[in-house]
Amino acid sequence: MTSTVSASVAGSWINGAAVTTGGAAHQVINPADGSVVAELKLATPADVDTAVAAARAAQPDWGRAAPVERSTVLAKLAALMNEHADELVAEEVSQTGKPARLAREFDVPGSIDNVDFFAGAARHLEGKATAEYSGDHTSSIRREPVGVVATITPWNYPLQMAVWKVLPALAAGCSVVIKPAELTPLTTLTLARLATEAGLPDGVFNVVTGAGGDVGTALAGHPDVDVVTFTGSTPVGRKVMAAAAAHGHRTQLELGGKAPFVVFDDADLDAAIQGAVAGALINTGQDCTAATRAIVARDLYDDFVSGVAEVMSKVVVGDPDDEDTDLGPLISMAHRAKVSGMVERAPGQGGRIVTGGSAPDRPGSFYLPTVIADVAEDSEVYRDEIFGPVLTVRSFTDDDDALRQANDTAYGLAASAWTRDVYRAQRASREINAGCVWINDHIPIISEMPHGGVGASGFGKDMSDYSFEEYLTIKHVMSDITGVAEKDWHRIIFTKR
Ligand code: NAP
């Protein structure tokens, strides 16, 4: 293991400095081998108050800074992240167990590109044109920072999820207090340190570490924040929304997914097989958009099932630092127990395990790539988020049935349709209920385009200019242009002076 960081780190970053907070001692564990990556002291609800107060104090000046000033700091942050890319990769690999290849070619460059995008986007926040809609007034729109943003992120892509939440907020002129997942705080703390080094004023970007039950609850329900943004599971997202609602605060929720992967009978079968394996196994399947429900035309069904099983059997499971490793461990032993429990119950609910279905014989929370065919529509593995390297497969009879099955879920984050027929592709992209529909691919994301779901997958957008809507308020400024004391409309209210 070359990525092991083993260090004692301060548990929070508040008001531009590392702070050893007053909560419990905590160890960050490498799930690939159970080794201790770092030790830190968690924050307490009192530390959350301190961080929110720092963010409140810092926000007005940052919000009034010229866009070019904000842009310059964020561009410097992107440059510093580039310089520290190896450190970010090592931390991300050690705390999550994801393959170094994935961290180096996806997580870290994707995060840097997102920072870079928002450095540019900070300079062109636009509104509707100024105009005389009433005839007697000039109306204009001001898009103003919403204020202090509380954000809570999950463990699966710690750096990317932090960047997706924090960067549009900073670019919009907000200040932020973020709570990363307790299991994976390291890259979020490094991001805050680099932001300060890049010239971000103290207090604009604060990190508090701790468990969801106390620090998360304190942050989501804090009376002095203006908006609460969250990425994580659907049940926790609903708790966060309830806590924020107690103060009438805005929320944005990026929640779970159960993406359909629809293979029509005219699809390029080889491309669909490759795409299903990549889409199901990315980040050991711990991806909210992962391909989890393959819905395949009957004519292609048997070849698809044997094809994905064959490709999966060649996937290299192993040491995340090894260049040849394709699949790292799940995030923890507890999460592996959840995944294996769901897989083990599947045959009792009609599923047929074609490959995988067990843990390999090695230390760490590894689980083998798994294909479960013939799953019943009401089975747990088909309906609930597994969040592991598991692909379920069902067949469909005709296009109506395919689209019905694709939409037969409470979730609506992402989906893909595989076909060479342009009309089928258009119909699928229109009729599948999801925040993103890929055609003949599954997974790619891009900073310029939005990410976010519908239904049980939440609402609001990360990435792209659309994400600014979460961090801005719209103010209408209406200026009289007649200069007369007795305005025409006054006669509606009183006729005689
Ligand atoms: P999770 O259990 O919901 O936790 C997410 C975050 O919420 C963590 O920081 C957690 O803290 C915190 N938390 C837990 N209980 C809380 C509470 N009562 N109040 C406030 N915060 C609380 O999710 P996860 O297991 O980390 O991540 C996996 C989930 O995230 C999956 O469902 C996946 O689909 C979803 N996800 C969605 C997207 C998307 O863009 N839609 C992206 C990535 C992941 P602790 O863990 O420290 O206790």
Residues whose N, C-alpha, C, O or C-beta is under 5 A from the ligand:
A	BS01	NAP	I152 T153 P154 W155 K179 P180 A181 E182 L183 G210 A211 G212 G213 G216 T217 A220 T231 G232 S233 T234 V236 K239 E254 L255 G256 G257 C288 S457
